[in-house]
């Protein structure tokens, strides 16, 4: 059984189907990158995994549990397992990096301050940001802010991390650092990652599989090698459109 499963998921807003029968699965420890044109439902797909949205029809399963049918306690248990790196990092400006990372522990656990400090230290070391613990978001670069957001996403020992455009607005060197950390965390902590990205070039280099969404449907889902060699019309058209970004 896969860790994450979407079964014929439809999501409508005002009669418009943003997701139209989406079906795919993610294995434990896998890095799945979700690509596709803007407005095709990539971020909407992520939000279903933690029930920020619920399907109009279809099922979303995490470790065999239907997220939409969870009671409050069961949903909280799933959300504890899932870290979410938002597109903008979503750090609170009036808190230091360490305080931002500690926030979910202080709000959602009964850990002591000593235990919280230890977890925060470990999370910051994992994303190579220990030296910035006492700085405020305005005092660090955009890439460091993303890494701080990633530390906050994993600080509760999450085994699933969802990334919404993790390298948006970053220069290529900094983006490469973020992608390297995604791979590092998957291997060292056994994390399962679902990455929504426009950076196809990088995705081809670090993803286990690439999932192409088009018009709210799964057009293709395959390994990077097979994806780039596909004769699927949607894949061919997408690759042609992205040709200028590929080396």
C-alpha positions as CSV (number, residue, x, y, z in Angstrom):
1,X,0.0,0.0,0.0
2,X,1.3,3.4,-1.0
3,X,1.8,6.1,1.7
4,X,-0.3,8.7,-0.2
5,X,-3.1,7.8,-2.6
6,X,-5.5,9.9,-4.7
7,X,-8.4,8.0,-6.2
8,X,-10.4,9.8,-8.9
9,X,-10.4,13.1,-7.0
10,X,-12.6,15.9,-8.4
11,X,-12.6,19.4,-6.9
12,X,-15.0,22.0,-8.2
13,X,-15.1,25.7,-7.4
14,X,-18.4,27.3,-8.5
15,X,-19.0,24.5,-10.9
16,X,-15.5,24.7,-12.4
17,X,-13.6,21.4,-12.0
18,X,-10.0,22.4,-11.0
19,X,-9.2,18.7,-10.4
20,X,-11.0,16.4,-12.7
21,X,-10.5,12.7,-11.8
22,X,-6.9,12.9,-10.4
23,X,-5.5,9.5,-9.5
24,X,-1.9,8.8,-8.4
25,X,0.1,7.4,-5.5
26,X,3.3,8.2,-3.7
27,X,5.5,5.5,-2.1
28,X,7.2,5.9,1.3
29,X,10.5,7.7,0.9
30,X,9.8,8.8,-2.6
31,X,10.2,12.3,-4.1
32,X,7.3,13.1,-6.4
33,X,7.5,16.4,-8.4
34,X,4.2,17.8,-9.7
35,X,4.6,20.0,-12.7
36,X,2.3,21.6,-15.2
37,X,0.9,24.9,-16.5
38,X,-0.2,27.6,-14.1
39,X,-3.8,27.1,-12.9
40,X,-3.9,23.3,-13.6
41,X,-4.5,22.4,-9.9
42,X,-1.0,21.7,-8.5
43,X,-1.3,23.6,-5.3
44,X,-5.0,22.5,-4.9
45,X,-3.7,19.0,-5.0
46,X,-1.3,19.6,-2.1
47,X,-4.0,21.2,0.0
48,X,-6.2,18.1,-0.1
49,X,-3.5,16.1,1.7
50,X,-4.0,18.0,4.9
51,X,-7.7,18.8,4.4
52,X,-7.2,22.4,3.7
53,X,-9.6,21.4,0.9
54,X,-11.8,18.4,0.6
55,X,-12.7,16.6,-2.6
56,X,-16.1,17.2,-4.3
57,X,-15.8,13.5,-5.1
58,X,-13.1,10.8,-4.9
59,X,-10.8,9.9,-2.0
60,X,-7.5,11.0,-0.6
61,X,-5.7,8.5,1.6
62,X,-2.7,8.9,3.9
63,X,-1.4,5.6,5.1
64,X,-4.7,4.0,4.2
65,X,-6.8,6.6,6.1
66,X,-9.4,8.7,4.1
67,X,-8.5,12.2,5.1
68,X,-12.0,13.6,4.3
69,X,-13.6,11.1,6.7
70,X,-11.3,11.8,9.6
71,X,-12.7,13.0,12.9
72,X,-10.9,15.9,14.6
73,X,-8.5,13.7,16.5
74,X,-7.6,11.5,13.5
75,X,-7.1,14.6,11.3
76,X,-4.8,16.1,13.9
77,X,-2.7,12.9,13.9
78,X,-2.3,13.0,10.1
79,X,-1.4,16.7,10.2
80,X,1.3,16.0,12.8
81,X,2.9,13.7,10.3
82,X,2.9,16.3,7.5
83,X,5.2,19.3,7.2
84,X,4.2,22.1,4.7
85,X,6.7,24.5,3.1
86,X,4.7,27.4,1.8
87,X,5.7,29.3,-1.3
88,X,6.8,32.5,0.6
89,X,8.3,30.7,3.6
90,X,5.5,32.2,5.8
91,X,7.9,33.3,8.6
92,X,6.6,35.6,11.3
93,X,8.6,38.8,11.0
94,X,8.6,39.6,14.8
95,X,10.1,36.2,15.7
96,X,13.7,35.0,15.3
97,X,14.4,32.0,13.1
98,X,14.6,29.7,16.1
99,X,11.3,31.0,17.5
100,X,9.6,30.5,14.1
101,X,10.9,26.9,13.9
102,X,9.7,26.3,17.5
103,X,6.2,27.7,16.9
104,X,4.5,24.4,16.0
105,X,6.1,22.7,19.0
106,X,4.9,25.3,21.4
107,X,1.4,25.4,19.9
108,X,0.8,21.7,19.3
109,X,2.9,19.8,21.9
110,X,3.5,19.6,25.6
111,X,7.3,19.4,25.2
112,X,9.4,21.2,27.7
113,X,11.5,24.3,26.7
114,X,14.6,22.2,26.9
115,X,13.1,19.5,24.6
116,X,11.9,22.2,22.2
117,X,15.3,23.9,22.1
118,X,16.9,20.5,21.3
119,X,14.5,19.8,18.4
120,X,14.9,23.3,17.0
121,X,18.6,23.0,17.1
122,X,18.5,19.6,15.3
123,X,16.1,20.9,12.6
124,X,18.2,24.0,11.9
125,X,21.3,21.8,11.7
126,X,19.5,19.5,9.2
127,X,18.9,22.5,6.8
128,X,22.4,24.0,7.5
129,X,21.0,27.1,9.2
130,X,22.2,26.7,12.8
131,X,24.2,30.0,12.6
132,X,21.0,32.0,11.9
133,X,19.0,30.9,14.9
134,X,18.9,34.3,16.6
135,X,18.4,36.4,13.4
136,X,15.1,37.8,12.3
137,X,13.6,37.0,8.8
138,X,14.4,40.5,7.5
139,X,18.1,39.9,8.4
140,X,18.5,36.8,6.2
141,X,18.3,36.0,2.5
142,X,15.3,34.6,0.7
143,X,17.0,31.3,0.4
144,X,17.7,31.2,4.1
145,X,14.1,32.0,4.8
146,X,13.0,29.0,2.7
147,X,15.4,26.8,4.7
148,X,14.0,28.2,8.0
149,X,10.5,27.3,6.7
150,X,11.8,23.8,5.8
151,X,13.2,23.4,9.4
152,X,9.8,24.4,10.8
153,X,8.2,21.8,8.4
154,X,10.3,19.0,9.8
155,X,10.7,20.0,13.4
156,X,7.8,17.8,14.6
157,X,9.5,14.7,13.1
158,X,7.2,14.9,10.0
159,X,7.6,11.9,7.7
160,X,5.8,13.7,4.8
161,X,6.7,17.1,3.6
162,X,4.7,19.1,1.0
163,X,6.6,21.8,-0.9
164,X,4.7,24.5,-2.8
165,X,7.1,26.1,-5.2
166,X,10.1,25.9,-2.8
167,X,12.5,27.7,-5.1
168,X,10.2,30.5,-6.4
169,X,12.1,33.8,-6.6
170,X,15.5,32.2,-5.8
171,X,18.6,32.4,-7.9
172,X,19.8,29.1,-9.5
173,X,22.6,28.6,-7.0
174,X,20.3,29.0,-4.0
175,X,17.6,26.9,-5.7
176,X,20.1,24.1,-6.1
177,X,20.8,24.3,-2.4
178,X,17.1,23.8,-1.6
179,X,16.8,20.8,-4.0
180,X,20.0,19.3,-2.4
181,X,18.4,19.6,1.0
182,X,15.2,17.9,-0.2
183,X,17.2,14.9,-1.3
184,X,19.3,15.0,1.9
185,X,16.2,15.0,4.2
186,X,14.6,12.2,2.2
187,X,17.6,10.0,2.6
188,X,18.7,10.9,6.2
189,X,15.2,11.2,7.8
190,X,13.2,8.9,5.5
191,X,10.9,11.7,4.5
192,X,8.4,11.3,1.7
193,X,8.2,14.5,-0.4
194,X,5.6,15.9,-2.8
195,X,7.1,18.9,-4.6
196,X,5.0,21.4,-6.7
197,X,7.4,23.2,-8.9
198,X,7.8,25.2,-12.1
199,X,11.5,24.3,-12.2
200,X,11.4,21.3,-14.5
201,X,15.2,21.3,-15.1
202,X,15.9,20.8,-11.4
203,X,13.0,18.4,-10.9
204,X,14.4,16.1,-13.6
205,X,17.6,16.0,-11.6
206,X,16.3,15.1,-8.1
207,X,12.8,13.6,-8.5
208,X,12.0,9.9,-8.4
209,X,9.0,10.5,-10.5
210,X,7.5,13.5,-12.4
211,X,3.7,13.9,-12.4
212,X,2.3,16.2,-15.1
213,X,-1.0,17.8,-14.5
214,X,-2.9,19.3,-17.4
215,X,-6.5,20.7,-17.3
216,X,-7.0,19.2,-13.8
217,X,-6.0,15.7,-15.0
218,X,-2.9,13.5,-14.6
219,X,-1.4,13.6,-18.1
220,X,1.6,11.5,-17.2
221,X,3.5,10.1,-14.2
222,X,6.9,8.6,-14.8
223,X,10.6,8.5,-13.9
224,X,12.6,11.5,-15.2
225,X,14.3,9.4,-17.9
226,X,11.0,8.0,-19.2
227,X,9.3,11.4,-18.9
228,X,11.8,13.1,-21.1
229,X,11.6,10.3,-23.7
230,X,7.8,10.0,-23.6
231,X,5.8,10.1,-26.8
232,X,2.7,11.1,-24.8
233,X,1.3,14.2,-26.7
234,X,0.8,16.2,-23.5
235,X,4.3,15.5,-22.3
236,X,5.8,16.3,-25.7
237,X,4.0,19.6,-25.8
238,X,4.9,20.5,-22.2
239,X,8.6,19.7,-22.8
240,X,8.5,21.8,-26.0
241,X,7.0,24.7,-24.1
242,X,9.7,24.4,-21.4
243,X,12.5,23.9,-23.9
244,X,14.0,27.3,-23.1
245,X,14.4,26.4,-19.5
246,X,16.1,23.0,-20.1
247,X,19.8,22.6,-20.8
